[in-house]
């Protein structure tokens, strides 16, 4: 069987394949309907499929679609694992919980952000406290999230970004742009001013499925950073943190990187899901990682995000470049390439198998 057939062309197909695979192996399924339907026909759901005893000491959580459009890669891995015998790999005291399309709106609408233009992986801050500042983003906001994609605006964007990178370095530029910001609702990487629907649903899922376990491993699948088709296990922990040390012992030093040390393909971020699990499960041994797969070069991905955000807020679906912008955006996170799909499938399966072997 070609593993690339587990990957889908749209959200509806991805959800159907995932649910069929879950049913085939006898998984318990619970669905949570998102209140927004977006422009796509049909209702939108976050689906949870679980295998193994409810009172298991060990739980592995595999997530897709935190960043909407990135869900194509994670969904393909989830569906492939169900179809190709992951249930047989579970120990007697281990449970597998798959969360499919945490951000179903972004998945269906081909957006990285949710129905409120919020980046879910910046939304898990304490909303009762002052929000983190990102003064560097504030200085760049006019070129990062412009009101026009004219030749002049794009030229100014390139010059401003190149000058910033020349003066501050690539790492500082990535940090400024992607750290998260809480003051520009129509901008990029906006963390929101309250807990989003997906945030609240993830808390509910955690309470229902994870609180009785002694050990929980979370693997949240992402795409868009790193060399083409290469996977990296990313933690937001210090390198001397027990969770980081566990990850290294399971997956190896070459594969595991920390955003805190600056070695990861991702910058250190605010309000991430990975650290939220530690807060949600204070009495549990939590190892929460992002599994990031590379696609296009960083500037190509950045330009695609910028253009898509402009289209959403200013261009509209009737704009003459709408289809082109959306297609370039999709390619930045889900390349139309069977070799890429095969590579992320093989690496994703291996990461999951290694996690299960160590639970």
Backbone torsions as a table, in degrees:
resi	resn	phi	psi	omega
1	UNK	NA	133.1	177.0
2	UNK	-75.0	120.7	-178.1
3	UNK	-66.8	-21.5	179.8
4	UNK	-65.0	-17.6	-179.9
5	UNK	-74.7	-7.6	174.5
6	UNK	-79.4	-12.6	-179.8
7	UNK	-92.4	147.3	-169.1
8	UNK	-118.3	168.0	-178.3
9	UNK	-95.2	-19.4	178.6
10	UNK	-155.6	173.5	-176.7
11	UNK	-61.0	-44.1	-176.8
12	UNK	-59.8	-44.7	178.5
13	UNK	-66.3	-41.3	-180.0
14	UNK	-61.6	-43.7	179.7
15	UNK	-65.5	-44.1	179.7
16	UNK	-59.8	-45.7	-179.2
17	UNK	-64.5	-41.3	179.5
18	UNK	-62.8	-47.4	-178.6
19	UNK	-66.2	-38.1	177.0
20	UNK	-63.8	-42.0	179.2
21	UNK	-65.7	-40.9	178.7
22	UNK	-63.3	-41.6	178.4
23	UNK	-65.1	-38.4	-177.6
24	UNK	-60.5	-35.0	-178.2
25	UNK	-98.1	5.8	176.6
26	UNK	77.2	25.9	179.2
27	UNK	-72.5	148.7	170.1
28	UNK	-79.2	134.7	-176.1
29	UNK	-124.6	133.8	173.7
30	UNK	-129.0	135.3	-175.8
31	UNK	-119.9	140.1	179.9
32	UNK	-120.6	118.9	-176.0
33	UNK	-84.3	127.4	175.6
34	UNK	-74.3	137.7	-176.6
35	UNK	-68.9	-16.3	-179.1
36	UNK	-99.0	140.0	175.7
37	UNK	-103.2	-14.0	-178.8
38	UNK	63.0	-153.4	178.8
39	UNK	-93.9	-8.9	-175.9
40	UNK	-81.9	146.4	176.2
41	UNK	-70.8	149.8	177.0
42	UNK	91.1	165.4	-179.6
43	UNK	-87.1	159.3	-176.6
44	UNK	-115.1	137.4	-175.3
45	UNK	-137.6	146.8	159.0
46	UNK	-97.5	123.5	-177.0
47	UNK	-111.3	140.4	178.3
48	UNK	-120.1	121.3	175.7
49	UNK	-113.9	131.1	-177.4
50	UNK	-130.0	143.9	177.5
51	UNK	-132.3	140.0	178.2
52	UNK	105.4	169.4	-175.1
53	UNK	-64.9	140.2	-179.5
54	UNK	-64.3	-27.9	-178.3
55	UNK	-100.0	25.0	-178.7
56	UNK	-61.3	143.5	176.4
57	UNK	-71.8	-30.3	-174.7
58	UNK	-119.7	135.1	178.5
59	UNK	-133.6	133.3	171.0
60	UNK	-108.9	125.5	178.3
61	UNK	-108.5	127.3	176.6
62	UNK	-119.3	119.7	-172.4
63	UNK	-114.7	147.4	173.2
64	UNK	-135.1	156.5	170.0
65	UNK	75.6	19.9	172.8
66	UNK	-56.9	-41.1	177.4
67	UNK	-105.3	46.4	170.4
68	UNK	52.9	-99.4	-175.9
69	UNK	-57.6	-24.7	177.0
70	UNK	-70.6	-8.6	-178.7
71	UNK	-66.6	-20.4	179.6
72	UNK	-59.3	-44.5	179.3
73	UNK	-66.3	-49.5	-179.0
74	UNK	-64.2	-38.9	178.9
75	UNK	-63.2	-41.3	178.3
76	UNK	-61.2	-39.9	178.2
77	UNK	-67.5	-44.8	179.1
78	UNK	-59.6	-49.4	-178.5
79	UNK	-64.1	-41.5	178.2
80	UNK	-60.9	-42.8	179.3
81	UNK	-62.4	-42.2	178.8
82	UNK	-64.7	-41.2	-177.4
83	UNK	-72.0	-26.3	-171.1
84	UNK	-111.7	26.9	163.4
85	UNK	97.1	22.1	-179.4
86	UNK	-61.5	-30.7	-178.7
87	UNK	-59.6	-31.5	-178.6
88	UNK	-75.6	-12.7	-178.7
89	UNK	-90.4	-5.6	-176.0
90	UNK	-79.4	132.5	174.5
91	UNK	-72.1	169.6	-176.7
92	UNK	-66.2	-20.0	-178.6
93	UNK	-119.1	32.7	-178.1
94	UNK	-128.3	138.0	178.0
95	UNK	-120.4	142.4	176.0
96	UNK	-110.5	127.1	177.8
97	UNK	-122.5	118.8	177.9
98	UNK	-107.7	124.1	177.0
99	UNK	-105.2	111.3	-174.3
100	UNK	-102.6	122.3	176.1
101	UNK	64.1	65.1	177.1
102	UNK	-60.2	-33.2	176.0
103	UNK	-115.4	77.6	-175.3
104	UNK	-66.3	-29.1	177.8
105	UNK	-61.9	-50.6	179.8
106	UNK	-63.4	-36.3	177.8
107	UNK	-61.4	-50.0	-176.1
108	UNK	-71.7	-36.4	-175.1
109	UNK	-92.2	2.8	-175.6
110	UNK	55.6	54.4	174.3
111	UNK	-125.8	152.2	174.7
112	UNK	-83.1	-28.8	-176.0
113	UNK	-97.3	172.4	-173.5
114	UNK	-94.6	-167.4	-177.5
115	UNK	-63.9	-16.1	178.0
116	UNK	-106.3	14.2	-174.5
117	UNK	62.9	24.2	-179.0
118	UNK	-95.6	136.5	170.7
119	UNK	-82.3	110.6	-174.8
120	UNK	-59.1	-31.1	-177.9
121	UNK	-83.8	17.0	168.7
122	UNK	-127.4	0.1	-171.7
123	UNK	-90.2	-10.1	-173.5
124	UNK	-93.1	51.0	171.6
125	UNK	-97.9	171.6	173.2
126	UNK	-81.9	105.0	-174.3
127	UNK	-74.4	-4.3	175.0
128	UNK	-88.6	-9.0	-179.4
129	UNK	-105.1	163.2	175.0
130	UNK	-57.9	142.6	-177.7
131	UNK	-78.7	148.8	176.9
132	UNK	-59.2	142.3	176.8
133	UNK	-89.2	151.1	173.7
134	UNK	-140.4	77.0	-175.5
135	UNK	-65.4	-30.6	179.4
136	UNK	-65.3	-40.6	176.5
137	UNK	-62.2	-43.3	-179.6
138	UNK	-54.6	-37.7	-178.6
139	UNK	-71.0	-24.4	-175.5
140	UNK	-106.7	-0.2	-168.7
141	UNK	-58.5	-34.8	-177.1
142	UNK	-65.6	-30.1	179.3
143	UNK	-94.9	-25.4	178.7
144	UNK	-73.9	-42.3	-179.0
145	UNK	-126.8	74.0	-174.1
146	UNK	-77.0	165.0	174.5
147	UNK	-92.5	-5.4	-180.0
148	UNK	-141.9	148.4	172.1
149	UNK	-113.5	34.6	178.3
150	UNK	-66.5	166.5	178.2
151	UNK	-57.1	-43.1	-178.9
152	UNK	-65.1	-41.5	-179.9
153	UNK	-65.1	-41.1	179.6
154	UNK	-68.9	-37.1	177.2
155	UNK	-65.2	-43.8	178.4
156	UNK	-62.0	-40.0	176.7
157	UNK	-58.1	-50.3	-178.0
158	UNK	-62.5	-43.9	-179.1
159	UNK	-64.9	-43.1	-178.4
160	UNK	-65.5	-44.1	-179.1
161	UNK	-67.8	-42.6	179.3
162	UNK	-64.7	-38.4	178.2
163	UNK	-65.9	-42.8	178.2
164	UNK	-61.7	-43.8	-179.9
165	UNK	-65.8	-37.9	178.2
166	UNK	-64.6	-40.9	-176.8
167	UNK	-80.8	-38.1	-171.7
168	UNK	-108.9	-20.7	-177.5
169	UNK	97.8	158.1	-177.4
170	UNK	-64.2	-38.3	-178.3
171	UNK	-64.3	-41.4	179.0
172	UNK	-66.0	-38.2	177.9
173	UNK	-63.7	-46.5	179.0
174	UNK	-61.1	-41.0	179.3
175	UNK	-64.1	-44.3	-178.5
176	UNK	-62.2	-42.5	-174.8
177	UNK	-77.5	-42.5	-167.1
178	UNK	-105.2	-7.7	-176.8
179	UNK	-54.1	-35.8	-174.1
180	UNK	119.5	141.6	178.3
181	UNK	-142.2	153.3	-170.3
182	UNK	-129.5	20.6	-176.0
183	UNK	-128.1	-1.9	-179.3
184	UNK	-128.5	88.1	-173.1
185	UNK	-61.1	-25.2	179.2
186	UNK	-99.9	12.2	-178.5
187	UNK	-93.5	-170.8	179.3
188	UNK	-89.6	148.2	174.1
189	UNK	56.3	37.5	179.3
190	UNK	-76.5	126.4	-175.4
191	UNK	-86.3	-9.8	178.7
192	UNK	84.4	163.8	-179.0
193	UNK	-112.7	10.0	174.8
194	UNK	-160.3	168.4	178.0
195	UNK	-70.3	125.9	-179.6
196	UNK	-74.8	171.7	176.3
197	UNK	-56.5	-46.2	-178.4
198	UNK	-64.8	-36.0	176.2
199	UNK	-60.9	-48.5	-179.0
200	UNK	-65.4	-38.8	178.8
201	UNK	-65.4	-39.2	179.4
202	UNK	-65.4	-38.0	174.0
203	UNK	-61.0	-41.8	179.7
204	UNK	-65.2	-43.2	178.2
205	UNK	-62.4	-42.6	179.0
206	UNK	-60.1	-44.9	-179.7
207	UNK	-64.0	-40.0	-176.3
208	UNK	-75.8	-36.8	-167.8
209	UNK	-109.2	-25.1	-164.9
210	UNK	-115.0	-17.3	-168.2
211	UNK	-70.7	-18.2	-177.9
212	UNK	-90.5	-6.6	-177.0
213	UNK	-84.1	153.3	175.3
214	UNK	-86.5	-32.8	-178.5
215	UNK	-133.1	131.1	178.5
216	UNK	-131.4	129.7	174.4
217	UNK	-114.4	128.6	179.0
218	UNK	-116.6	128.0	174.9
219	UNK	-120.2	111.5	-177.9
220	UNK	-105.4	113.1	-172.3
221	UNK	-85.0	130.8	178.8
222	UNK	-132.2	162.5	173.8
223	UNK	-138.4	157.1	173.7
224	UNK	119.8	-8.7	179.7
225	UNK	-127.2	136.5	174.8
226	UNK	105.4	175.6	177.8
227	UNK	-60.6	148.9	-173.9
228	UNK	-53.9	116.3	175.9
229	UNK	78.9	-0.9	-179.3
230	UNK	-90.7	138.6	179.7
231	UNK	-100.9	146.1	176.5
232	UNK	-137.4	133.5	176.1
233	UNK	-89.7	119.1	-171.4
234	UNK	-116.5	133.0	173.8
235	UNK	-122.1	150.4	175.2
236	UNK	-98.6	27.7	-177.6
237	UNK	-106.9	158.3	170.5
238	UNK	-64.0	153.6	-176.8
239	UNK	-68.4	-19.4	177.4
240	UNK	-94.4	4.1	177.4
241	UNK	-70.5	139.5	179.5
242	UNK	-55.5	-35.7	179.5
243	UNK	-64.1	-41.2	178.4
244	UNK	-65.8	-41.8	179.8
245	UNK	-64.2	-37.8	175.7
246	UNK	-63.0	-44.1	-179.3
247	UNK	-60.7	-41.9	178.9
248	UNK	-63.5	-40.7	-179.1
249	UNK	-67.8	-26.8	-179.7
250	UNK	-86.5	-44.0	-170.1
251	UNK	-112.7	-11.3	175.5
252	UNK	95.6	150.0	-176.9
253	UNK	-63.8	-33.3	-177.6
254	UNK	-67.9	-28.9	-175.2
255	UNK	-93.9	-28.8	-172.5
256	UNK	-97.3	129.6	-179.0
257	UNK	-137.0	153.2	179.7
258	UNK	-110.3	135.8	174.2
259	UNK	-71.9	-25.7	-179.1
260	UNK	-68.2	-39.5	-179.1
261	UNK	-79.1	-12.6	-179.5
262	UNK	84.8	8.1	-177.4
263	UNK	-89.9	-16.3	-176.1
264	UNK	-77.6	160.1	175.7
265	UNK	-70.0	-19.2	176.3
266	UNK	-95.1	147.0	170.0
267	UNK	-72.7	167.6	173.2
268	UNK	-74.0	132.5	-168.8
269	UNK	-119.2	161.4	177.4
270	UNK	-100.7	140.9	171.0
271	UNK	68.3	39.3	-175.5
272	UNK	-83.0	155.6	177.2
273	UNK	-65.9	-38.8	-176.1
274	UNK	-57.7	-46.2	178.9
275	UNK	-73.6	-26.4	178.8
276	UNK	-64.0	-36.0	178.8
277	UNK	-61.4	-35.8	178.1
278	UNK	-63.4	-39.3	178.2
279	UNK	-71.9	-37.4	-178.2
280	UNK	-71.9	-23.8	-177.1
281	UNK	-125.4	67.2	-172.7
282	UNK	-66.6	-23.1	-177.3
283	UNK	-103.7	14.7	-175.6
284	UNK	-117.8	146.8	171.7
285	UNK	-77.1	106.8	-174.3
286	UNK	-108.6	130.0	171.0
287	UNK	-124.0	102.2	-172.6
288	UNK	-116.5	121.9	-174.8
289	UNK	-133.1	157.3	166.3
290	UNK	-101.0	139.2	175.0
291	UNK	-110.5	103.6	-171.8
292	UNK	-103.2	130.7	177.6
293	UNK	-114.4	132.8	-178.1
294	UNK	-75.1	152.1	177.6
295	UNK	-130.5	-97.7	-177.9
296	UNK	-97.2	169.2	175.6
297	UNK	-58.5	152.2	-173.7
298	UNK	-53.7	-43.5	-178.0
299	UNK	-66.8	-35.4	177.8
300	UNK	-65.2	-40.8	177.9
301	UNK	-66.4	-43.9	179.8
302	UNK	-59.5	-47.0	-179.8
303	UNK	-63.6	-36.6	178.9
304	UNK	-66.5	-41.5	177.8
305	UNK	-63.9	-44.5	-178.8
306	UNK	-61.4	-46.3	-178.6
307	UNK	-66.5	-41.5	-179.8
308	UNK	-65.4	-38.3	179.0
309	UNK	-66.0	-39.5	175.6
310	UNK	-61.1	-45.2	-179.3
311	UNK	-59.3	-42.7	-178.0
312	UNK	-64.1	-40.8	-173.3
313	UNK	-93.4	-27.2	-171.6
314	UNK	-129.2	-27.5	-174.0
315	UNK	-90.3	-48.3	-179.1
316	UNK	83.3	160.8	-175.0
317	UNK	-68.3	-17.1	-179.6
318	UNK	-89.2	-3.8	179.4
319	UNK	-60.7	143.4	-174.0
320	UNK	-64.7	-20.2	178.2
321	UNK	-101.8	8.1	-173.4
322	UNK	-59.1	-48.8	-177.8
323	UNK	-63.7	-40.3	179.6
324	UNK	-64.4	-45.0	-179.5
325	UNK	-63.2	-43.6	179.9
326	UNK	-65.4	-39.3	-180.0
327	UNK	-66.1	-41.9	177.3
328	UNK	-64.7	-37.0	178.2
329	UNK	-65.1	-44.8	178.8
330	UNK	-61.3	-42.6	179.9
331	UNK	-63.7	-28.7	-180.0
332	UNK	-68.7	-21.3	-177.9
333	UNK	-122.7	-14.5	-177.4
334	UNK	-149.4	76.6	-177.0
335	UNK	-59.1	140.1	177.5
336	UNK	-82.3	73.1	-171.1
337	UNK	-149.9	114.9	-178.4
338	UNK	-62.7	-32.7	179.1
339	UNK	-64.5	-42.2	177.5
340	UNK	-61.5	-45.2	179.9
341	UNK	-62.4	-41.1	179.1
342	UNK	-63.2	-41.5	-178.8
343	UNK	-64.6	-45.5	-176.9
344	UNK	-72.1	-31.0	176.2
345	UNK	-62.7	-48.7	-177.3
346	UNK	-62.9	-43.0	179.9
347	UNK	-70.4	-41.1	178.7
348	UNK	-61.5	-44.0	177.8
349	UNK	-61.0	-42.8	-178.8
350	UNK	-64.3	-43.3	179.5
351	UNK	-60.9	-42.6	179.0
352	UNK	-66.6	-44.3	179.6
353	UNK	-61.8	-39.9	178.9
354	UNK	-67.4	-36.6	176.8
355	UNK	-64.3	-46.2	179.8
356	UNK	-62.9	-36.2	-179.7
357	UNK	-66.3	-20.9	-177.3
358	UNK	-104.8	4.5	176.6
359	UNK	-93.0	NA	NA
